[in-house]
């Protein structure tokens, strides 16, 4: 899977946020890139602009790198390899595995560097 992944960096900025307010949950759900119901509330991944409109703090903007490879939900190792490669450069990441692709969220300030690291990981895996 690593050799076939093509990391693509989105220009958009996103934030991870959470709330227990049912009105905000309904309003945020319409535009959320993703959501997850937890015991403490509903967590969302929202565009930075939409999160700001809804009153969420946006002090940790992130950019998304889509791994353009079909990764089976039963696949093993992709998430670990990506997270390990980024961690080796002290880059935090939040991984989201969707049905068709994995999505890597990294701080905006290091997004370009993260993309280069993942491109290098792909190249090295192709050899």
Secondary structure, 3 states (H helix, E strand, C coil): CCCCCCEEEEEEEEEEEEECCHHHHHHHHHHCCEEEEECCEEEEEEEHHHHHHCCCCCCCCEEEEEECCCCCCCCCCHHHHHHHHHHCCCCCEEEEECCCCEEEEEEHHHHHHHHHHHHHHHHHHHC
